[in-house]
Structures are given as C-alpha cells and as structure tokens.
Amino acid sequence: MALSFTSSSAVHGSSLYSSFEQPKAALFGSSQPLDRLNLPSTAVKFSRRRCAVKPLNAEPKRKDSIVPSAATTVAPEVVEKVEVEDCEKLGKELENASPLEIMDKALERFGNDIAIAFSGAEDVALIEYARLTGRPFRVFSLDTGRLNPETYKFFDEVEQHYGIRIEYMFPDAVEVQALVRSKGLFSFYEDGHQECCRVRKVRPLRRALKGLRAWITGQRKDQSPGTRSEVPAVQVDPVFEGMDGGVGSLVKWNPVANVKGDDVWKFLRTMNVPVNSLHAKGYISIGCEPCTRPVLPGQHEREGRWWWEDSKAKECGLHKGNIKEETLNGSGNGAVHSNGSSTHADLFVTENVVNLSQPGIENLQRLENRREPWVVVLYAPWCQFCQAMEGSYVELAEKLAGSGVKVGKFRADGEEKAFAQQELQLGSFPTILFFPKHSSHPIKYPSEKRDVDSLLAFVSALR
C-alpha cells in the first residue's frame, strides 16, 4: 500500500480553486499542501473555535511523519480531540450515508490533517470520491519495495489522472536488511507473513499516521470473511496514534465500509476511473508481488493473499483494530464454543467419506504398507472455502467408491489444529492429502482447483 498525500488547490476536473496561486514549498515527493488561508470561505470551512495557525514544521510530532520537516506551508491546526463517544454517535449518524457523504464529512472536519491511504487497487474509488467533493485532499501509499510492476505503473497513472503527487512511505532500510540477511527473501513462506508485514508495512504506516489526526481507508465489510464484517463508517482508531499521541488522537474513516465489491466496480466503470491492470488478470485483492496471486471464479478475493496460510489469518496488521475478537482468538466465523470449535453444521457427511479422529489419522500416517491408498481432507466447518468444495468432495467420494481408494476427512481446527500444522502439512483450510499405498509420507494436493475433475485427476495420477 502506498500512501500519498495530495492537497489540490485545483482538484482535477474542477475549476473551483483555479484562480488561487499555490504557495511554493520544498516538499517531499513534490506534494504541495494547500495554504487554506488564501481560499474563499465557500471553498473550505473550518470552525473558528479553538483553531490556531502554525507552520507545519513547528509541530514536533510531525518529525517522523509523512509531512516533511522542511515544509514551511502553514495550515490550520484543529487542537480539539475527538472523543470516542463523538465518533460512535457520528458513526451511527452515517451508518446509512453514501460514500460521497462520508468522504465529504471527513474532509470537511479534518482538512489538511487527514489523508487517504491508497493501496494501488480498487480503493482508487476513494480518490474519485474525494475529487467529487470539490475539497482539497491528500493521498499517501506504502511502498514495501516488493510491489508488482503493474502497481507502480498504476500509481503513475493515478497521479497523471488526478494531477496529484502520491507521497510514498518506505520501510526502514536497516530493519529490512536485518530481516533479509537473517531469514532470507522469502521467509514468510515458512513462518508466516506477519514479521515481514510488520517491517515493510505496519511500522511505516505508524510513522505516517503520527503526522495526522485522521485517515481514510478502503475497508469494506465484505472484503475478508470473519475479520472485517463489523467495520464502521467512522471510529476512533483502536491501534494507531495520531500527532497528538494517546487514545483518541486518531480517527479512522471507512467511507465504503457498507459498499459491496461489485458496486465499487460499477462506480469505477461509470466514472471511467483508471484501474490496476492486474485486475484484468484475475487479481482482486492486491498486495506485494510474492504474496498476491489471481483467484479462480467463485473464490473469495482474499484467498489470493497469503494463500499458504489459514484463511482466518489474511490480514497484514494495518487494520488489526477491526478484526473481530473471536477471529483474533482463532475461532473463525460463527458462534463459538468455549473449546474453540464452531457451531456450524459438519461437512462431507456421507457414507462414502470416513470420519477420522486424531488417533485414526495418526495410525494412517504411520502405516508404510496400506491395503489401499487414502485421500483425506483437513477441514473446518466454519471455513467458507471448505463449504464451497463440499459438493465436489462428496461427488469425488461417490466416484471412488469401490475403486480401492478410501476417502476420509479430518476436522483440523480447534485443539487439533496445532497437530495438523505440525504433522499433516496444514497451511490453510481446506488441505487435501493423498496417502499412497506403499509410503508413509502423504502428498499434499498443490492446486486451488477443487472441482471434482481436478481432484480425480490428482488421485488417478498417484494411485
């Protein structure tokens, strides 16, 4: 995600501020914050109550932020903090508001102290909504150093289209060097993506937000199953701090929280907004190149991210405060029992699929000379990807009945998860294993194609 701030004195497609001269300042990334004191009162309105004007470089807490310390442009400083109760009240008021109305309210309230977080994907819609308000806006983005070439090209297209300069935040070179030298370039495939994301994304974002009082994200409730389903339109950020420091010093706006992905794309096409060319290649959710891939028809957009990990863990840490508590505790979607298991109905319930307990699959694993080969799915009933493949797996079992190949299932969430990860190659749900007739070592199905023909081809090639 690259964060870029743009304050437009002449918002693209609008002549609202065309007659006003921009103040000149040596700004990082050629960003030119707007001197709002030269604007007519009809352009941008600020409360006169408790409002002071200071040079940006007079604010010591901006030192490590996206705002360059050399900047001398002046901007209003709204010194009052937004209380949690105020945000909750405002969130309820905006619960049914349009993205445009929410964006307008955010820019009106925070002016130059708010910025849009742009990842280089369909969240370009945020920039379009900001343009449509007619208000100055700023954009920032996180350049992790490992983005796709198409994403870098898209950043340039966005800058040209809107007449802005994206201000990029970069990871600390010393931290990246230490990580790569000690663990290699692709350690996340072995021990998870969290450490790399922390160095390349979370810490740069933390520095950026220290120079703001609010930020705008493209989070949607339908983006990630079990993690973002309760994202509000506006909230006090529960994880990061703003320039004043402490709880309540940063407000987080999510204008498209209640918008479905399909509707975002309808908006982009209607407004003829430039989009990342990766979308045409099957990419939906776009992140770093090594951790992003296209998804198949019917797969959820987040399944293209960190595909080797548990489907519940597909968050990088930028929006940790919006992850539902039960997800953080490892329980996943749905109601949860105290032992961590889900109340969802069991899957693959048919006489042709053998239900294996942990002792049962341990015995199967130890056998070096089995009487017949086995294909076993490691699953969790709450996992939507397991639910989606239920029909094809049951059909597979029917086709293999009487063929000499046994079909089984092993529920690998809850207390069984650690065992499955350590002994059965569990990465994410579902994981499908083939136990050959004359080998104790199971073979993991490598594809995301879970239709019956693909599964049958896998079994036939190994039996």
Order of alpha helices (4+ residues) and beta strands (2+ residues): beta-beta-beta-alpha-alpha-beta-alpha-beta-alpha-beta-alpha-alpha-alpha-alpha-beta-beta-beta-alpha-alpha-beta-alpha-beta-alpha-alpha-beta-alpha-beta-beta-alpha
